[in-house]
Amino acid sequence: MTSKPRPVRFVNARLPSIAAIALSLGACGERQPVEQIDACATGKTMASVMTFATFAEKKSDTIAEGIDIDGIVSEPGDTKTCGKPDFTSPDGRKGIDNQFGGLLPLIKGLVGAENLDAILEGAIANGQLLILVAVDGVDDAENDECVSVRLGAGLGTPFLDTAGKYEPYQTFGFNEEDTPVSRLPAGRIENGVLYAGPSDIVLPVRALDAAFNLKINAAKLRMKVTEDPLNGGLAVSGVTAGGIDVEEFKNIVRELNIAGGAVDAITGVVGGVADLAPNADGSCQEVSAGLRIESEPAFLLEQPQ
């Protein structure tokens, strides 16, 4: 663990009276420089591996899981969101952007709700969907004014316990050769909740025969942090959310191994729920979406630079 720089200490030494007077006169009217400690330059890296993932859901016409991505609370008809109103989170936060959540019933109806969840669960269990979350610069897992977050595909083979769950404290590394590692700088931890972003990120999606990188624009992260005081590990659970480009999403869907009718149905409606990044004509180019994840503590093997 990298220790914090020690604050400046003044040596309590006896000075001859003349020297002391000269020193006091020389300092008169001047504030002596005091060493400033950079809160982002200290702390350790605490890593975890994703053990659960699902899309953030729309619970009702006004309630949805997610994050306030654009920093505004939109009412029906708001031109900034192409007329789409924001939601309120289940815990009462306003301004939640998650129009993709409204598409989930359609998508699950086409591929099967249990099938979608089972696909994600199976891909995580067999290591195909192996995503690491590293929180850098952690001095205090309860309150820390400056941390950063890395997200990316992992290298390694997970070991499962008898219940089919990840064993904690396995060692993984980032797969930097095949997929980019996303960074969310200028994050913080407040009362055990991790906040980071906005920053463009890429989530490496690997499940069955599907393999694509999902770009999420201006992504934010809000996750509960749970520290293991005995072993020093860190687990997170919460949501990362941002905007998905409508045309990029359509191209991804067209490459998936699903029935043509399902492809047409999904690509035909996604543009109608877009609520972010309006162009000069006022047409939104992105749809807000969130991914709810959980993770278990892991050791991170850093790649040599």
N, C-alpha and C positions, 0 to 999 in steps of 0.2 A: 504494500500500500504506500503510495506517495504521501509523505507527510506535508502538512501545511507549513509555509514559511513562518518562522517565529516572529512575533512582533518586535519592533525596535525596543531595546532596553538601554537606559542610560546608566552608565557605570557610576556607582556611588564612591567617588574617590575624593580625598582631601586635596585641595589646590591651595597654593600660597595665596594670601589675601590679594596681592597685587594682580596676579594672574586671573583670579576670580573676578575682580573688578573690571579688568580689561575684557574678559569674556562676556560679562554682562553688558558692557557698553557696546561691544561689537554686535551683540544680538538684539540691542534695543530697537524696537519698531519692526523687526523682521520675524516672521514665523518660520521656524526651522522645518525643513522638509521631513515628512513622516512617511515611512515606507507604506505603500498601498498594496494590499493583497488582492490579487486577481482571483475572484471566486471561481472562475472557469478553469484556472490553471492547476487546481488541486483535485484530490479525490481519486477514487478507483473506478475500474470498470466492473459492472455487475451484469452478468449475462443470464438469459433464460431461453428456453426453446418452446415454440408454440405447440400446445397439446390439444387445442380445440379452436375451431374457427367456424363461423357462420355469418351470413349477411345480417346487418342491423335491420330490424323489422319495423314496419309501420303497424302500430297496435290498434289505431282507430283513425277516424278522419282528422283528429287533432293531436294525437299522441304518437310519437315515434322514437325509437332509439337513435342515437347519433350525436353529432356535434354541430355547433354553430360555425359553419365553414366561412361564410362571407362577412361575419361580424355585424349583420343587421337583422332586425326582426321584421319579416315581410308579412304584409297583410294580403288578402286576396286582391288581385288586380295590380300588384306592385310591378312596375315595368322593369325594375332591376332584376327580378326573378321571373320575367316573362309571365307574370300573373299568378305564379304559384305561391301560396302562403306557406309560411314556416310552421313547424310543429313545436310541441312542448314535449320534453323528455319525460319518461315515467317518474323521474325524481324531481320534476318541476322546473327544469332549465328551459328558458325561452329561446326562440330563434333557431331551432334544430332544422338542419337541411338534410333531408333524406327522401328525395323523390323516387330513388331507385327502390326503396322499400315498398312503394306502391305497385311495383312490377313483380315482386316476389310471388304473390298468389298465382299470377299468370304463368310464371316460369315453373313454379312447383307443380302447377296443374298440368303442364306439358311434359315434364320429365319425372314427376312424382316427388312429393315432399320428402318421403322417406328415402327415395333414391338419392336426392341431392345431399341430404345430411349424411347418408351412408357413404357416398363417394368421398366427401371431405374427410370423414372419420377414418375411412380405410386408407386414404392417401397419407394422412398424418401418421397412422399406426405403422405403415410399412416403410416410412421414410421417404416416400416420393414427394410429399409436401412437407419439406423440412425447412422451417423458417426460424431464424434466430433474432432475438431482440437483445441488443446490448445497450446499457445505459452507462455513459461515460461521465467521469468527473463527479462521482457520488461521494460526498462527504457525510451526508446525513440522509438516510432513506425516508425520514419523516418530513423534514423541511430542508430544502437545498435551493438556493437562489439561482444556481447555474449548473445545468447538466445538458448533455446532448444525447441523441438516440441514433443507433444504427439498426436498420432492418435489412435482411437479405437472406438468400438461400443458404442453407447449411451444408457442410460436408461431414459425412459420418453415417453410421448405421445405428439407429436407436435400438435400445434394449427395452423390452416390455416386461412388466411384472405379471403375476398370475391372473390379474384382472384385465390384462391387455392395455394397461396404462404405462406411460413412460416412467422408467426408473429415474429418480432425481440425480442430479450432479453427474450427468454424462458429459463427455468432452466432445465439442464440435468446433469446426472452423467455418468461416465464411467462404462460400464458393465464388470467389471474386473473378475467376476466369470465365465462367459461363454466364453469370448474371451480375448486374451492377448491385453494389451495396448502397442503399439509400441512407441519407443522413438528414436528421432533423435537428438543427442547431438551436441555441438560445432557448433551451427547455428549462423547466424548473419542477421542483416537487413541493407541493403545499399540502400540509396535513395528510400526508400519505398518498396524495394523488399526483401522478406524473402528467405534466402538460408539455407539449412540444409542437413545433411548426408555427406558421405554415411553411411547407417545403414540398416540391415535387418529389414523389417517391415512385418506385417500381416494385410491385409485389410479384414474385415469381410463382406462377400457378402451375402446378404439376399434379394431374389426377387422371388415372386411367390412361387413355391415349391422348389426352389434352395436355399441351405444353405451350404456355404463352406467358408473356410478361405484361401485367396489367398496370398501366401508368395511371397514377392518381395525382391530379394537379392540386397545388396549394393544400396539401394534406395537413391535417392536424391530428394530434394524438391526445387522448384523455384516458388514463388507466390508473386503477388502484394498484399501489405498490405494497407488496407483502414481503418483509424481510425475515429471513430465518436467522435469529440471533445466535443460535447454537453453531450453525455451520457457515454462516456468512453469506448465504445465497439470497437471491431475489426472484420473486415471481410477480408477474403483472397480469391484470385482467381489465379489459375495457374495450374501447373503440378507437380505431383509426379511420378517418373519413376525409373525403375531398371530392373533387370533380372528375368524372370520367368523360372523355371526349366521345361524343355520340357516334361519329363516323368510325373512330378506332374500335369502339365497342361492337358496332355492326360487323366490322371486318373479322373480329375475334369470333363472334357467333357463327358467321358463315364458314369458318374453318373447323368448327366443332363437329364431332360425329353424332349429330342428332338429326331427326327427321326433317325433311324439307319444309313441311308445314309448320313445324315449331320454329324453324329459322325465320320464316316469313312473318310469323306472328310476333316474334320478339323484336326483330329489326323494324317492323312496321309501326310499333308503338313507342319505342324508346325515345325517339325525337320529340314526341308529344309531351313527355314529362320533364324535358330539359329545363333547368332553372338557374344555371350559372353561365358566366362568360358570354353575355349578350354581345353580338357584333354590331356593326354600324347600323344595320337594318332593324336592330332590336330583337333578333332571333338568338335564343340561347344555344350555345354550342356544347355545353356540358351538362351532365345530369349528376346531382349530388348522390353520394352513396357512402355507406359505412360498412366496415368489417369488424365484427365483435370477436375478440380472441382471448384465450387464456394461455398461460405459459407456466412452466416449472423451472426451477433453478438449474443452471448448467454451467460448466466450465467452458471458457472460450479460448481456443488455441489461435493466437494471433499469427497471421501470415507474415513472413519476413518482408520488409520493405525493399 
